[in-house]
Amino acid sequence: MKFNKKSINFLEKYLNTASPTGYEHRGQQVWMDYIKPFVDKVEFDHYGTCYGIINPEADFRVVIEAHADEISWYVNYITDDGLIYVIRNGGSDQMIAPSKVVYIHGEKGIVKGLFGWPAIHTRGANSNEPVPKIENIFIDCGATSKQEVLDLGVEVGCMITYPDEFFELNDRYFVCRALDNRMGGFMIAEVARLLKENKKKLPFGLYITNSVQEEVGLYGADMIADTIKPHIAIVTDVTHDTSTPMIEKKKEGDQKCGKGPVVFYAPSVHHNLRELIIETAKKKKIPYQRAAASRSTGTDTDVFAHSNGGVPSALISLPLRYMHTTVEMVAKEDVTHVIQLIYETLLKITPDMNLKYH
């Protein structure tokens, strides 16, 4: 498949819209507007998880799911001199913060700021150089007093995001902050588009689900699993491209951008559903990779699998470079293949298929 212009325009707008954990509503609105023509019904819950439904009247329910939130920072403390100290909202990396421009989502609108850092000339010998820590990184918004910061509409609890926007690199990669995991939201939306455009009739209800609050504990998926009560769940998230420097493959596995979707083996991944996905990949000649997760996958797969007395669930991951930075990268061909693999797998699911262990 090839991405059409409308799809890429949606992807760019979706990625460029800040959607931090707990404040996903702006990004979710972009996502709902795009998916609406491809589904029969659009719903959302109290905390902002959105889902489009195809065949809402069907008793048998299948979920394809991604998460919508991105990592960010909270304003935690404002000094008398007008500097701002932060705490994490999700897995934000303090190592990349120094010299980054930020948007503070204040009470009066966006306030621009930056993570300051002492100049190299002032940091002393290499052995004594300061290392970025939560305790010593700070934001300078050009204010000279706490009151001036407050007058800008910046208060404790305001959200802070990075402004880095979407672009394509060497016609091979998509690059942006928050590809983890709004790229997943894009891919499941594209599955819905293909089903609609190809006039495919599914013998079950399909719930295209974009969950909130994954980055702080899988909470959105936990809530929505109890609402939808699916019979099958296929989750897509990102995983590490381990081919870049300073990553130990013996620990992190061997996955690489451009080599295809990563199908996971883990206790929460249902064997028979996973084998259906692998058989589909082989039959349709879709390249794929394999990875294993100890104890849990750390994704919404675990929540769906353990909900409602146990739901057959599987995880199809997208290889990604530089996770939780502002320059996350994924291969365009991998995005295409994840969409194709989910789409083709759905066409093989029937309400009477036997997924029980035996």
N, C-alpha and C positions, 0 to 999 in steps of 0.2 A: 504494500500500500504506500501511497505518497500523501503527504500532508497538503491539504489545500490551503489557500490563502486565508480563508476564514478561520481555520483551525490554528494557524500560526499567529494570527492576530489575537485570537482568544488566549493562546498560551502566553503571549507577551503581556497582554493586559492583566491576566491572572497573576503572573509572577511578579509584575511590577506593583501590584496592590498589596500593601502591608497586611499581614494576617497573623499577628502574633497570638500565641496561646492565650485563650480567654477573651480575645478581641478579634475573632475570625470573621466577623459579620461582613466586612467590606469585601473580602475575598470570596466569601460564600455567595454573596449576591452576584458577583461576576460569574461564578460557576453555575448558579441556578439559571441565570439568564441564558447561558449558552446551552445548557442541557434540556431546557424546557421543550423545544420543538421535537426532541427525539424520544420523549417518554409520554406516558398517559397521565401522569400525576407527579407533582413535586411536593414534598413535605419537609418540615424541619422541626427539631425538638426544642425544648426549653433552653438548652445550652448552645444551640447553633449547628448541630450536626444536620446536614442536608442530605436528602436522598430523592432520586427520581425513580419512579416505579413504572415498569412495563408489565401489563396484565395484573393490575392490583386486585382483581377479583379472584385470582388463582389461590388455591389452598397451599400448594407446594411453593416454598419461597427460597430463592437463591440470592445471595448477596455477593457483589463484587465491591471491594472496599479499598479506600486509601485514606490518608489523614491530611487535613487541610491546614494545620497550624505550623508556624515557623518559630524558631527560637528567638529570644529577644532579651531585653534587660528591663528591670524596674528601677525607677528613682527610689533610693533607699534613705539617703541623708544629704542634706544641703548645708555646706559650711557657711560660716559668717562671711567668708570672702567670696561666696557665690559659686563655689565648685560643687560638683554633684558626684556622689558615690553611689554605686549600684549593687544590686543583687541579680542573680540569674532568674530568667523565666524559661525553663528548659535548659538544655545543655550548651549554653553559650560559652565560647572559648575565650578566656581572658588573654591568651597568648597572641591572638590576632587583633586585639582591641587598640593598642597604641597607634595613634595617628589616623584612625578611622573616623570619617565623618558619620554622624548619626542624626536621626530625626527623633526628637522628643515629642510624643503625642500629648501635648498640653491641653489644659482646659480651654484655651483660646485658639487652638489650632497647632500646626506643626511649628516647633522651634528647632532651629538648626544648632548643632553643637559638634564637638569633636572630643575624642579621647586624647588628652594631652600626654606627653611623655618627655622626660628630661633629655636634652640634647646629648649626643654622643660625647661631646667635649667635656661634659660635666659629670660623667658617670664613673670616673676613676678607672683603676686597673680592671682588666677583663675578669679577673677572679672575683672582684667585688661588685660587678655590675648588677643592678637590680633586675629581678625577673618579674614580669607582669603577674600580679595576683589580684584576687577580688579585693583585697585590703588596700592595694595601692593604685589601682587604675581609677581614673576620675574623668569626668566630662566638664569641659569648659564651654559655656554658651555665650561668652563675652560679657558676662555680668560681673560686677565688682562687689556685690553684697547679696546676702540671702534674700532681702526684700526685693531686690531687682529681679532675681530669679522668680520669686513668687508673682511679681507683677507681670512677668511674661506668661503666666498661666501654668508654670511648672511646679508641681506639688509632689510630695512623696506618694508613690503609687502610680505615677505616670509611666506609660510604656515607652520603650526606646527601641527603635529598629535601625537597621542599616539601609541606606538608599540604593545600594548597588542594583543595577537593572539588567534585564535580559539582553544577551547577544549571542550570535553564533560564531564559533571559532573554527577557522580553516574548513568551513563547510562540512565539518565532521561532528562537532560537539555543540550542544546547547550549554550555555553558561549563565548562571545567576545565583544569587543567594536563594535559599528556600526551595531548591529543587527537591530537597527532602522536606515534605513529600508532595508538594503541589504538582510535581511531575506525575505522581500517581493519580491525582485528581484529574489531570489532563488525560491520562491514558484511559481511565474508566469512562470518562465522558466521550472519548473517541470510540470506544467499544459501543456505547449507546448510539452514536451517530452511524456507525457501520451497520448495526442491526436495522436501524430505521431505513437507511438508504438502500440496503440490499433486500429490504422487505422480508426479513426473516421473522417467522412466527415461532415463538418459544412456547413449549408446553408447560410452563411454570411462570410464577411471578418473579421478575428480576428487579432487585433493589440495588440501584447504583448509588453507593453510599460514600459520602465525604465526611469523615468524622473529625471532631474537634479534640483538643487536649491530649493528643498522643504523646507529645514531648514531655509532659509532666506526669505520666502514669497510665496511659491508655484509657483515660476516663471516658472520653466520648464514645469509643467503641463499646465500652462496658455498658453504658446507658442504652445505646441504640440496639445492641444485641438483645436486650430484654424487651425492647419495644417491637422490633421486627419479628423476633423468634424464628430465625432462618433455619432451614433444613440443611443447607450447604453454604459455606462461605469461602470465597477465594479472595485473598488479601494481596495487595501489591504495595511494596515499600521499596526503599533503596538499600543497597548493601555496599560494602567497600570494594572499590577497585584496589587490589593489593599489589599491583604491578609497579606502583610508584615508589620512590625511595623511602627508606626508614620504616617500612612495614614488614613485619615478620610473618611470612607465609605459613610457617609451621604453626603459628598461633591463630592467624586470621583467615587461613585458607587461600586458595588460588583462584581468584576471579579477576576478570579484566574487561574494561570497556571495549565494545565492539565484538565480543565473543558470544553475545546472546543473553537472554534472561537467565537468572539464577534460580533454580528450583531447590528449595530447602528441605533437608531432612532434620527432623526434630521431634521430640515427644508429642508436641501439640499438633503436628502435621499428620493428617490422616493418610495412612498408607495407600488405601485404594484410590482416594481422590488424587493423591500425588502421582500415582501410576497412570491414572487417566490423563493427567496433564503431560506426562512424559511420553506416553503413547501417541498423544495428539501431536506433540512436537516432532516426533520421529516420522509420523505419517505425513504431516504437512511440510516436512523438511525445514522446520524452524530451528535454528541453532539454539542450544541451551547449555548452561553450565550447572554444576551441582555444588552444594555447600551444606555443611552440617552445623547445627547449633546445639550447644550443651544446655540442658535443663529447659531453657526457654528461647524463643526467637527474639524476644525483646520488641516485638511488633504487635499490632492489633490482632494478629493471628491467634495469639495465646488467649486473648479475651473471648473471641468468638468460639474457639475450640472448647473452652471451659464453661460456656454459658448454657443455660437452659437444659441442663442434664447431659451436655456433650453434643457439639455440632461438628460434623466432618468439615475440616478446614484445611486449607493449603496456602502456601506462601510463594508467590512469584516475585522475585526482587529484580530491581534495575541496578546494574553496577554503576557506581558513582565515585568520582575522585574528589578528594578534599572536603569530606563531609563536615558540616557545621562550620564552614567558612563562608565568605561572601563570594567565592569563585567556585562553587560546586559545578562539576562538569559531568555530563552524560553523553554517550554516543547516540546520535540521531537514529542509527540503524537498530540499536538496542531498544529504543523507545518504540519503533515500528514493530519489532518482534514481540515485545511484551503485549502490545495491543492485539496483535494477530493471535498470539497464544491464548490469551483470555477469550477472545472472540470465538476461536475454533473450539476451545474446550466447552464453552457454553452450548454450542450446537450439538454436543455429544451427551449432554445431561438430560435425563428423563426422570419424571417423578417416581417411576417404579424401579429405578436402578438400585441394586443391592450394594450398599457401601459398608455393611456391617462386617466386622472381623469374623472369619470362619475358617 
